[in-house]
Amino acid sequence: MGKVTGFLEYARRGPALRPVPVRLRDWREVYEPQDDSTIAEQGARCMDCGIPFCMQGCPLGNRIPAFNDRVYRSSWERAAQQLFSTNNFPEFTGRLCPAPCESACVLGISSDPVTIERIEYEVAEHAFTNGFAVDRVNETETGRRVAVVGSGPAGLAAAAQLRSAGHEVSVYERSDAIGGLLRYGIPEFKLEKSVLDRRLSVMRAGGIKFHPNNTIGAGGTPLAVLQRNYDAVLLALGSTRPRLIEVPGSELTGVYPAMSYLEASNRALVDGAKSDLDASGRDVVILGGGDTGADCLGTAHRQGARSVVQIEIMDRPPEVRPSDQPWPTMARLFKTSSAHQEGGERIFSTETMEFRGTPGVQEIVVRDQLSGETSKIPATLVLIAAGFVGPELDRLGLSTPTYMTSRETLSVDADWRLAQLGGDTPVFACGDAVRGQSLIVWAIAEGRSAAAAIDAHLGRGVTSLPSPVQPYALSW
């Protein structure tokens, strides 16, 4: 696909970043636009490799060589048709996905892989700009009703698919706005919320009903009520219980889970009120070296932190693919995000031993795992970005071994149905609540697959919806 000799003629060229002093003064996305001719060249780099391992690397099975070829030929509408047929929200994944497809790109064996993620972004943006179809519409109504609990990427993908099959879909969200972590967990400089609102407008126009400020379970609408009022219920709760660091002083004021900080920061942009968790003028320490830690880093820069240190307990990853992580696997490599380029210090192979301060945190004690030496780092705001341990199931009455796996996620069968739960109306589950903390592309894939299972149930075993993945536990 693409130009037969394109990978020999053109180098990988991603978008330029806006200058650091400029982008730190606002919350806009960090990349400069690319012109269509440059994007066409990047599409031309796609090799006629015979077996598109990139498609295998993508949980959604995106037809990557097909839309790369269409972009190379400036056939943007055909490219959009290919992309939206397998991915409900390429405008999200084109900004937020870590691109396992690029790790599996054949060109990446001996050169830089194709800029698949950015091409995906460009196809999505061209579609919205030019009025191409960005969702699938079914004018035939089935008369069946489905409730989706949770409005993150898994819940939204399932809702979109179920509506495309003609079912009446209602999405319930306990927060005051729809979007899940897309709304309050992802910083504006990575996903401007106008992009999310644009997609929600499309979904509302398609007939999907959204119910924010609506808790399901204890303190809200019982799950049994949804079962009585709907023909199927889908739990897309996410994995929202943070993994904390239980060391002396962890109870001190100023020590917070990363997501609490990111949510407060995102809310402050909406209401204009400065949060108590604001990093302005503070010495910030971020514990965790992943994407969430980088999100905290970029946010702290924009709020005017006095200093920022990001600490990772793991060793510094290699810059080239190690032998024990061969192509086409997604290797753990050293990454420098746009937030890292903006400043701050990164420390690896370091364990947190203690938080100290009176009355709030003022410093942390850490130990170098290579030398064994301990040291102190000033810290008046500590953000724990150590991941998540599972969904919040207590309020639903599902936090028992009957409904949970050994990883404290929801247990489902091969049809995404919640194991052992009674009632005439079946309850399904998908996304991080089943898989555990994972990537946005996996959430969308599981939402699509769960929607296919629900449609098959409502259609007496028949569905036309695609099912790109199986439940995670069944892959063990």
URDASUL-V734476 format. One record per run of one state. SS is the DSSP state (helix for helix, strand for strand, loop for the rest). FROM is the first residue (numbers start at 0). TO is the last residue. If there is no record, write none. Layout:
ss=(SS & SS)
from=(FROM & FROM)
to=(TO & TO)
//
This chain:
ss=(loop & helix & loop & strand & loop & helix & loop & strand & loop & helix & loop & helix & loop & helix & loop & helix & loop & helix & loop & helix & loop & helix & loop & helix & loop & strand & loop & helix & loop & strand & loop & helix & loop & helix & loop & strand & loop & strand & loop & strand & loop & helix & loop & strand & loop & strand & loop & strand & loop & strand & loop & strand & helix & loop & strand & loop & helix & loop & strand & loop & helix & loop & strand & loop & strand & loop & strand & loop & strand & loop & strand & loop & strand & loop & strand & loop & helix & loop & strand & loop & strand & loop & strand & loop & strand & loop & strand & loop & helix & loop & helix & loop & helix & loop)
from=(0 & 5 & 9 & 16 & 17 & 19 & 23 & 30 & 31 & 35 & 44 & 52 & 57 & 63 & 72 & 75 & 84 & 89 & 96 & 99 & 103 & 105 & 109 & 115 & 130 & 144 & 149 & 152 & 164 & 167 & 172 & 180 & 184 & 192 & 205 & 208 & 211 & 215 & 216 & 220 & 221 & 222 & 229 & 231 & 235 & 240 & 242 & 247 & 248 & 252 & 253 & 254 & 257 & 271 & 282 & 287 & 290 & 303 & 306 & 311 & 337 & 341 & 344 & 347 & 349 & 356 & 359 & 360 & 362 & 368 & 373 & 378 & 380 & 384 & 387 & 390 & 393 & 396 & 403 & 404 & 409 & 410 & 411 & 412 & 416 & 418 & 426 & 429 & 431 & 435 & 439 & 458 & 471 & 475)
to=(4 & 8 & 15 & 16 & 18 & 22 & 29 & 30 & 34 & 43 & 51 & 56 & 62 & 71 & 74 & 83 & 88 & 95 & 98 & 102 & 104 & 108 & 114 & 129 & 143 & 148 & 151 & 163 & 166 & 171 & 179 & 183 & 191 & 204 & 207 & 210 & 214 & 215 & 219 & 220 & 221 & 228 & 230 & 234 & 239 & 241 & 246 & 247 & 251 & 252 & 253 & 256 & 270 & 281 & 286 & 289 & 302 & 305 & 310 & 336 & 340 & 343 & 346 & 348 & 355 & 358 & 359 & 361 & 367 & 372 & 377 & 379 & 383 & 386 & 389 & 392 & 395 & 402 & 403 & 408 & 409 & 410 & 411 & 415 & 417 & 425 & 428 & 430 & 434 & 438 & 457 & 470 & 474 & 475)
//
